[in-house]
Amino acid sequence: MYIFLSILIVIASILLMGVVLIQKSKGGGLASDYSSGNQYLGYRKTTDFIEKATWGLAIFITVMSICASFTVKTPVNVSKIEAAAPTPNAAAPAPAAVPGTPAATPAPAPATPAN
């Protein structure tokens, strides 16, 4: 489910980039490039459509991101749970070696005389 939502978010993000690049700053947008005035949609309706598409895609990405965050399962770390709850009658652990000190090495075996 998470992968499906991630794919939808990526597609919506690419569409949003395209819609934003169509617009011009200061509200000119795609409609300012038409010199013949009203065509099929009219220049004012074209600007409204692009603005609604921008808001719609932004809201869609936000909602899908929130939904995707709920589908992510956090792994349960068993070692932390076991360490937090000590078991009864457990022997005390051996002290850990101090970093930087040489490890204890076994004593060498006594030399046998050669014949």
C-alpha positions as CSV (number, residue, x, y, z in Angstrom):
1,M,0.0,0.0,0.0
2,Y,2.9,2.3,0.8
3,I,4.5,1.8,-2.6
4,F,1.2,2.5,-4.3
5,L,0.7,5.8,-2.4
6,S,4.3,6.8,-3.0
7,I,3.8,6.3,-6.8
8,L,0.6,8.5,-6.7
9,I,2.5,11.2,-4.8
10,V,5.3,11.2,-7.3
11,I,2.9,11.4,-10.2
12,A,1.0,14.3,-8.6
13,S,4.3,16.1,-7.8
14,I,5.3,15.9,-11.4
15,L,1.9,17.2,-12.5
16,L,2.2,20.0,-10.0
17,M,5.6,21.0,-11.3
18,G,4.1,21.2,-14.8
19,V,1.1,23.3,-13.6
20,V,3.3,25.7,-11.7
21,L,5.7,26.1,-14.6
22,I,2.7,27.0,-16.9
23,Q,1.8,29.9,-14.5
24,K,3.6,33.2,-14.5
25,S,4.2,35.2,-11.4
26,K,1.8,38.0,-10.6
27,G,-1.2,36.1,-11.9
28,G,-0.6,36.4,-15.7
29,G,-0.2,32.7,-16.3
30,L,-1.2,30.9,-19.4
31,A,-4.1,33.2,-20.0
32,S,-1.8,36.2,-20.7
33,D,-0.4,34.6,-23.8
34,Y,-3.7,34.6,-25.7
35,S,-4.1,37.6,-27.8
36,S,-7.4,36.7,-29.4
37,G,-9.4,37.0,-26.2
38,N,-12.2,34.4,-25.6
39,Q,-11.7,31.1,-27.3
40,Y,-13.3,27.9,-26.1
41,L,-12.7,28.3,-22.4
42,G,-11.9,32.0,-22.3
43,Y,-8.8,33.4,-20.8
44,R,-10.3,33.9,-17.3
45,K,-11.6,30.3,-17.1
46,T,-8.1,29.1,-18.1
47,T,-6.5,30.9,-15.2
48,D,-9.2,29.6,-12.9
49,F,-8.6,26.0,-14.0
50,I,-4.8,26.3,-13.5
51,E,-5.3,27.8,-10.1
52,K,-7.8,25.1,-9.1
53,A,-5.4,22.4,-10.5
54,T,-2.6,23.8,-8.4
55,W,-4.6,23.8,-5.2
56,G,-6.1,20.4,-5.9
57,L,-2.8,18.7,-6.6
58,A,-1.2,20.4,-3.5
59,I,-4.1,19.1,-1.3
60,F,-3.9,15.7,-2.9
61,I,-0.2,15.4,-2.2
62,T,-0.7,16.5,1.4
63,V,-3.5,14.0,2.1
64,M,-1.7,11.1,0.4
65,S,1.5,11.9,2.4
66,I,-0.5,11.7,5.6
67,C,-2.1,8.4,4.5
68,A,1.3,7.0,3.5
69,S,2.6,7.8,7.0
70,F,-0.1,5.7,8.6
71,T,0.8,2.7,6.4
72,V,4.4,2.6,7.5
73,K,4.9,-0.1,10.1
74,T,7.6,0.6,12.7
75,P,9.6,-2.5,13.5
76,V,9.6,-3.7,17.0
77,N,13.1,-4.2,18.4
78,V,12.9,-7.3,20.5
79,S,16.3,-6.8,22.1
80,K,15.2,-3.4,23.6
81,I,12.1,-5.0,25.1
82,E,14.0,-7.9,26.6
83,A,16.6,-5.5,28.0
84,A,13.9,-3.3,29.6
85,A,12.3,-6.2,31.4
86,P,14.9,-8.1,33.5
87,T,14.2,-11.8,34.0
88,P,14.0,-13.1,37.6
89,N,16.9,-15.2,39.0
90,A,19.2,-13.8,36.3
91,A,22.9,-14.0,37.0
92,A,24.7,-10.7,37.1
93,P,26.5,-10.1,33.8
94,A,30.3,-10.1,33.6
95,P,31.8,-6.6,33.6
96,A,32.6,-5.4,30.2
97,A,36.2,-4.8,29.2
98,V,37.4,-1.2,29.3
99,P,38.1,0.1,25.8
100,G,41.8,0.6,25.1
101,T,43.1,-2.0,27.5
102,P,44.6,-5.2,26.2
103,A,42.4,-8.3,26.4
104,A,43.4,-11.0,28.8
105,T,45.5,-13.6,27.2
106,P,46.0,-17.1,28.5
107,A,49.4,-17.8,30.1
108,P,51.8,-19.8,27.8
109,A,52.2,-23.5,28.5
110,P,55.3,-24.5,30.3
111,A,58.1,-25.6,28.0
112,T,59.0,-29.2,27.9
113,P,62.7,-30.1,27.8
114,A,64.0,-31.4,24.5
115,N,65.7,-34.8,24.4
